[in-house]
Structures are given as C-alpha cells and as structure tokens.
Amino acid sequence: MENHKNVVVTGASSGIGKSIMEELLAQNRDCRVLAACRRAEMIADYGERVIPFSCDLSTKEGVDALFAKAEEVFDGHIDLFFCNAGAPYYERFDYEDWDRISHIFDLNTVGHIYTYSKYLHHLDGREGRLVYTISAMGEMALPGYALYAATKFAMKGFQQAIRDETPKNLQISCIYPVSTKTNFFNVGGGGRKMEPPFPVQAPEAVGKAVVKGVEKLKKHIYPCPVYLPSKLLMSAVPPVKKLYVMAQQGKLRRFVKRIEEEKRGVVENIKLEHEIRK
C-alpha cells in the first residue's frame, strides 16, 4: 500500500469502512485518510493522519463537497478512493413510498456512480484506484432485502459495463462481503431485533481481506472464505439454495410478526389510555 498515500474512505465512522481505514493506517505509515460520513464527530481521534469530514453522499452536493475537501487536503490528488457508504432496509416490500425507494438508491447506487465520474475527471489521466463495496447481496438477493439487493445488483452491473470503458489509468476493485457484525442490521431493521443471514464475519476480518486484496490489485475481493464455495454448491445443487432461501423466508416472517405484534400492542395501549380518561 506504499503508493497509496492519499486515501478517501466513505462510511468511515463504523463497520467495514472503519475497519478498512484502521487497516490502511496500520499497513502504511505514510498514508493519510479523509474519513467521510454523515457525522464526523462519530470518528475517533486518530491524530493528523485522519481528517474527519461530514457530508451526505446521497446528494450531488455532498459528493462534490467531499471531492473539493480531498483536493484541498491532498494537494490535488487522490490515490485511492473507497466508495463504502451505504445503508440497508430489512422489510417486507409491500408499500407505496417513492421517497423511501429513492433514498436508498441515491445513497447506495446513484452516489456511487456519480463518484466514478467525479474521480475519473479528478485523475485527469493520472493513476488511481476506485474500490466499491458491493455486497454478496449483489450476487444473490434474499427475502427482506428487495430494495437493498436491487441497489447492489445495479452496482454489480455498472462496474461490469464500465470496466470496458474505463481508461487504463483508473483501476476498479469490488468487494463482496457477507453479513458483517456491524450496526448494519440494527439500521436495516429500524432498531428491531433481526436474524442476519449466515455466515457472519467480523468487520476487522473484512478490513484485512480488503486491504490485502487491493494491495494485490484484485478486481473482485471476497472477504469470506466460504462464500465462493457455497455459491458454487448452490449453483450445482439447487435444492441447497432452496433450503437456504426458505430459512431466510422464515426469518422475515418472524420479523414481520414481531412488527405486527408491536403495532397491536400500541393500539391496545391507546385504547386503554382512552378508557382510563373516560
């Protein structure tokens, strides 16, 4: 990682983004990281090597502001850009809500695609590497993650097509992590308890695998060692995949049932309070 002295990491306040940043700092003493997230105060004090920056990467203005800041603190050149910011929904998709649908696509897809355009023009022929966190869900969608998986499938398609257009000076790597022990599932479930898909990895393991993969110039990085063999098994033996998906369907049913029970409890409490007031 010696050649990557000026690095941008988005979604750097927690989870995979934080672990990638910490691994970069440990591997390369000369690198400086512009750590972007919605709330910069959430990023710990790493000293002068880390510059926290608040921005909303679901908007054009937020992405533009991040590039302006990077050009300011890095004297005009970003060596390595980790496009990691994103958010999940875990839900039964049975509603009409244009804004909710737009929000997850703006953050997980549109912002990432726009970042490619910005980085390409920023480099202006100089060498650079763009790293996308896509997710295993970008290769295999699961019940409860319809919108989240859709954003990741879109990114999978984008990177596949854009590789045949990208000039040689810009290299692209894509990361496909499985379930990770982060705040991801708490956010996705709206603060409610949920059962993540198997297998589950620690973010530190993902960070190490990602930095190692980028160092080796890998185009596709799969941090979980059992993911690709499992994918091959499911492809070769379809009943295995069917059983796996059925297990995820059961998790979603239990999650939806808990929400419905919560709603019934709220209604009953309101009725009780109304009766007491009488």
N, C-alpha and C positions, 0 to 999 in steps of 0.2 A: 504493500500500500504506500510505498515511499513516494511515488509520483503524484499521489492524491493529497495535496496539501490544503486545498480549499474545498471544503465539502459542505453541501446543504443536506439536511435531513428534515423532512416534514413529519408531523405526527411524533415529535421527539420527546414529548413530556412523559410518555409512559409506554409500556408494552414493547412491541417489536422495534419501534423507532428508537426508543430509549436504549434498548439493548444493542442495536446496531451502532448507535453513537458511542456508547461506552466501549464497545469492542474496537471501534476505529481509534479511539483515543489511546487505548492500551497497546494497539499494534503499531501505531505511527505517532511518535512523539512530536513530529513536525506539523501534523495536521491541525487545522482549525475548523470548527464546525459552527455553521449558522443553524441553530436549532429552532425550527418553526413549529408553532402550534397555536391554538386559539388563545391560550392564556400563558404568556411567557413566565409569569410568576410561579407556574407549576414546575418549571425546570430547575433542578437543584443547581447550586453554585459549583461549577467545575473550574472556576478560575478564568483566566484570559483566553483559554483555548476554545471556549464555548460562548457563543453570542446568542442569547435567547431573543426570539422575535415573535411578536403576536401578529397573527393575520388570519383571515377567513379564506381558506383555499377553495371554498365552493363558489367564489366570486372572481371575476376578472380582475377587479381592483385589488383583491388580496394577493393573487398570483403576481400581478405587476409590482406590487409593493415589495414582495419577497425578492424578486429579481433586482429591483432597484437597491435594496438593502445589501444584497450579496455583492453587487458590483461596487458598492461603496466600501464594504469592509474587506473585500478580497482584491482590491486594486484592479477590478475589471475582469477577473477570470475565475470561473467555477470549474474545478477539475472533475468533480464527482457530485451527482445530484441523486439523492434517494427520494423518490416520489412515493411516500409511505402513508400519508394522511388518508384516513377513510373512516367510515362508520357503518355499523350493521343495523338491520332491522330483523327481529325474530318475531314472526307473527303469522296468522292465517290471513292471506291476502284475499279479502272479500269486501273491500270498501271502495268508495269513490273519493279520492283526495289527491287532486292534481299537484298541489304544493308539496305534499309529503313525498310523492313519487319523484318530483323534480329535484327535491333537496338531496336525496341520496345519489341521484345521477350527477348532479352538479359537483358534489364532493368527490365521489368515487370514480367518475368517468370523465366528465367534461373538463374539470380542473386538471386532470392528469394529461388529457390530450392537449389542452392549451399549453401546459407546461412543456411538452415536447416542442411545440412551435417556438415558444419563448427561448428555450435552451438552444435550439438549433440556430436561431438568429444571434443569440448571445455569443456562441462559439465563433461564428463568422469564419469557419474554416479551421479553427484550432481544434485540438483533440479534446474529447470529453466523453464521459460515460454517464448514461441515464439508467437508473435502476428502478423498476416498477415492482411494488408489492401487489401481486395479483390475487393469490389465494388458491388453494386446492379447489375451492368452490367455483373457480373459473374454469374448471375442467369437469367437475361433477356437481350438479346442483342437487340440493336436498330440500325436503319439506320444511317449511318455516322460513326459508331463506330466498323466496322467489325474487324479490327485488334486489337483494344483496347479490345473489348469484348472477342476475341479469347484468348488473354493473360490472361484474368481474368477467363474465363472458364477453362483454363488449370490449374490455381492455385486452383480453386474450386475442380477439380478432384484430384489434387495432395494431398491436405490436407485431402480429403475424404479417399484416399487409405492409406496415410502414418499414419493416426491415428491408424490403425490396426497393424502397425509395430513398432510404437514409444514406447520406454521403458517408464515405469511409471514415471520416474524422470523428463521427459520433457513433459510439457503440452502445448497444442496449442489452441489459440483463433483466430477467424477470424472475421473481420469487414466488413460490407456490407453497406457503406454509399451511399446515393443517391447523386444527384447533389449538389455540395457544392460551396458557394461563395468564390472561390479562384482564383488563376491565371490559374487554370486547363483549362478552356475553351478558354482563350486567347492563351495559348500554343497550345492547340489542333487545334484551327482554324488558326494557323500560324499568329496570331496577328490581324486577321479579326474578325469583329463582328459576333457572332453566338448566337443562341437561345438555351439555355440549356434545357434538359428535365425536366418536372415537376415531383415531387416537388423539391424545392431548400432549402438547410439548411445552416445556418451559421457555419463556422468551429469551433467556440467556443462551440456550442451545440454538435457537433460531438465529440470534445475532452472530454467534460464532460461525455458523454454517454459511450465512450470507456473506460476511466479510471474507471468508476463505474462498467462496465461490467467485466473488468479484475479483479477488486477487488473481485467481486462475483464469479470469476473462471468460467465465462460463456464460452462455446465452440464457440458459434456464437453470435455476437453482431450486432444488427440492430439499429443504432442511430436514424433513422427517425420513429416516432410512427405510421405514416400512411402507411409505406411501406408494412409490412406483411398483413394488412387488404386489401390493394389494390391488392397485389399479389393473395390473396385468391379470391377476387372478379373477377379478370381477369380469373382465373382458372375456377371458377364456371359459369361465364357468358362470353364466348369467344367473343361476339360482342364488349364488353367493351375494351378488349385488342386490337381488330382490329382497333377500333376508335383511341385508344392511339397511336398505331404504325403508322396509317395514318397521325396523327398530326406530328409525328417525320419525316415522309417522306416529308411532306410539308416544314418543317424547313430545311431539307437537300437540297431540290430543290431550295429554296430561297438562301441558302448559295452558292451552285454551280453556280447559276445565277449571283450572285454578283462577283464571281471569273471570270466568263466568260466576264462580262462587264468590269472588270478591265483590262483583257488581251486585249480586243478590244480597250480600251482607250489608252493603252500603244502602241499598233501597230499604231493607228491613230496619236499619238504624234510623233512617229518615222517618219512616212510618212510626217507629216507637217514640221518637222525639216529638212528633206531631201529636201523638196520643197523650203524651205527658203534658204538653202545653194546654191541651183541652181541659 
